[in-house]
């Protein structure tokens, strides 16, 4: 029997700090969003399961 894990959407992907913390706390990071390409590159190199949307969501 598996235990459902909480799912998280990281709206401030940055370089992955929050996503890494959520993963260490056994949350599932469903997606992260980062608009800066340099930050996105670092995020991709640090976060193992990176479903990263590289878009600027600001209006």
C-alpha positions as CSV (number, residue, x, y, z in Angstrom):
1,X,0.0,0.0,0.0
2,X,1.5,3.3,-1.0
3,X,1.1,6.6,0.8
4,X,0.0,9.6,-1.3
5,X,2.5,12.4,-1.1
6,X,1.5,16.1,-1.2
7,X,2.0,17.7,-4.6
8,X,3.6,21.2,-4.9
9,X,3.7,23.8,-7.7
10,X,6.8,26.0,-7.3
11,X,5.8,29.4,-8.8
12,X,9.2,30.9,-8.0
13,X,11.6,28.3,-9.4
14,X,14.7,30.4,-9.1
15,X,17.7,28.1,-8.9
16,X,15.7,25.3,-7.2
17,X,16.0,26.0,-3.4
18,X,12.3,25.6,-2.6
19,X,12.0,22.6,-4.9
20,X,15.0,20.9,-3.3
21,X,13.6,21.5,0.2
22,X,10.1,20.2,-0.8
23,X,11.8,17.0,-2.3
24,X,13.8,16.5,0.9
25,X,10.6,16.8,2.9
26,X,9.1,14.0,0.6
27,X,6.7,16.3,-1.4
28,X,6.2,15.8,-5.1
29,X,7.2,18.9,-7.1
30,X,4.8,18.7,-10.0
31,X,6.1,21.7,-11.8
32,X,8.3,24.8,-11.3
33,X,8.2,28.1,-13.2
34,X,11.2,30.3,-13.9
35,X,11.4,33.2,-16.4
36,X,15.2,33.8,-16.2
37,X,17.2,31.5,-18.5
38,X,20.3,31.6,-16.3
39,X,18.4,30.6,-13.2
40,X,16.5,27.9,-15.3
41,X,19.8,26.4,-16.3
42,X,21.0,26.2,-12.7
43,X,17.6,24.8,-11.6
44,X,17.9,22.0,-14.3
45,X,21.3,21.0,-13.1
46,X,20.3,20.9,-9.4
47,X,16.8,19.4,-9.2
48,X,16.7,15.8,-10.2
49,X,13.0,15.5,-11.3
50,X,12.7,18.9,-13.0
51,X,9.4,19.6,-14.7
52,X,10.4,23.2,-15.3
53,X,8.3,25.6,-17.3
54,X,10.7,28.3,-18.5
55,X,8.3,31.2,-18.9
56,X,7.8,34.6,-17.5
57,X,4.3,34.6,-15.9
58,X,4.3,38.2,-14.8
59,X,1.7,40.4,-16.5
